[in-house]
């Protein structure tokens, strides 16, 4: 009986940790190899200094439609990002491209950036703070 009680207790403890871990989304990584991480202010500088930069909003269409987007960005969710879709929107692998999503708890821009790196894109910027940082800092949005 004591052994059964111990097993039940261990199971309950394990389940409570598992549920907590599933409920919390981990932060995105601090860096992504092959990309340059930028802040909201640096996004403004990039747009000013690199007129051919392509800004990719990797969020779901419902996020983009519901809240708005960074002016000039294209909606290309990470789930639709592949070699063909990138080539359609980014002129060449030397064209600067910036990826963003909802913020540090969102992994969509992480996935899209990593894919672009693996496909040989050379000038990849990653806006880790994404939409959350952009709107918190009062940057201009489009709707």
C-alpha positions in Angstrom: 0.0 0.0 0.0 2.8 2.4 0.9 4.5 1.7 -2.4 1.3 2.5 -4.3 0.9 5.7 -2.4 4.5 6.7 -3.2 4.0 6.0 -6.9 0.8 8.1 -6.9 2.5 11.0 -5.2 5.4 10.8 -7.7 3.0 10.7 -10.6 1.0 13.8 -9.3 4.2 15.8 -8.9 5.4 14.8 -12.3 2.1 15.8 -13.9 2.1 19.2 -12.1 5.5 20.0 -13.5 4.5 18.8 -17.0 1.4 21.0 -17.1 3.3 24.0 -15.9 6.0 23.5 -18.5 3.5 23.1 -21.3 1.6 26.3 -20.2 4.7 28.5 -20.4 6.2 29.2 -23.8 9.9 29.5 -23.7 11.6 32.6 -24.9 13.1 32.6 -28.3 16.8 32.1 -28.5 19.0 35.2 -27.9 20.7 34.7 -31.3 20.3 32.8 -34.5 23.5 31.8 -36.4 23.7 33.6 -39.7 21.4 36.5 -38.7 21.9 39.9 -37.1 19.5 40.5 -34.3 18.0 44.0 -34.3 15.8 46.3 -32.2 12.8 48.4 -33.2 15.0 51.4 -33.6 17.4 49.4 -35.8 14.5 48.3 -38.0 13.9 52.0 -38.7 17.6 52.5 -39.5 17.5 49.5 -41.8 14.5 50.7 -43.7 16.1 54.2 -44.0 19.5 52.9 -45.2 18.5 49.7 -47.1 15.7 50.7 -49.5 15.6 47.2 -51.0 15.1 45.4 -47.6 12.2 43.0 -47.5 10.4 42.8 -44.2 8.7 39.5 -43.5 5.9 39.2 -41.0 6.0 35.6 -40.0 2.9 35.7 -37.8 -0.4 34.0 -38.7 -2.7 35.9 -40.9 -5.2 36.3 -38.1 -2.5 38.1 -36.0 -1.7 40.4 -38.8 -5.3 41.1 -39.7 -6.3 41.6 -36.1 -3.6 43.9 -34.8 -1.9 45.4 -37.8 1.7 45.1 -39.1 4.9 47.0 -39.7 4.4 49.3 -42.7 5.8 47.8 -45.9 6.0 44.2 -44.5 4.7 41.2 -46.3 2.6 38.6 -44.6 4.4 35.3 -45.0 3.6 33.0 -42.0 6.4 30.6 -41.0 4.1 27.7 -42.0 4.0 29.0 -45.6 7.7 29.9 -45.8 9.7 27.7 -48.1 12.3 28.1 -50.8 9.7 29.0 -53.4 7.8 31.5 -51.3 11.0 33.3 -50.3 12.2 33.5 -53.9 8.8 35.0 -54.9 9.2 37.9 -52.4 13.0 38.3 -52.0 14.8 39.3 -55.3 18.0 37.4 -54.6 19.9 35.7 -51.8 21.9 39.0 -51.4 18.8 41.1 -50.8 18.5 42.1 -47.2 15.5 40.5 -45.5 14.2 41.0 -42.0 11.9 38.6 -40.1 9.7 39.3 -37.2 6.7 37.8 -35.4 4.8 38.5 -32.1 7.8 38.8 -29.8 10.2 36.8 -27.7 7.6 34.1 -26.8 6.9 33.5 -30.5 9.0 31.1 -32.5 7.7 31.9 -36.0 10.4 34.3 -37.0 13.0 32.0 -35.5 11.8 29.2 -37.9 11.6 31.5 -40.9 15.1 33.0 -40.2 16.7 29.6 -39.8 15.1 28.4 -43.0 16.5 31.5 -44.9 19.9 30.8 -43.5 19.8 27.2 -44.6 18.7 28.2 -48.1 21.8 30.5 -48.4 20.3 34.0 -47.8 23.2 36.2 -46.8 21.8 39.4 -45.3 19.2 38.2 -42.7 18.1 40.5 -39.9 16.0 39.1 -37.1 13.8 41.4 -35.0 13.5 39.2 -31.9 11.3 41.7 -30.0 8.8 41.7 -32.9 5.3 43.1 -32.8 5.3 43.3 -29.0 8.4 45.6 -28.9 7.3 47.5 -32.0 3.9 48.5 -30.4 5.2 49.0 -26.9 7.7 51.5 -28.3 4.9 53.3 -30.2 6.3 52.6 -33.6 4.1 53.3 -36.6 1.8 50.5 -37.7 -0.4 49.8 -40.7 -3.9 48.1 -40.7 
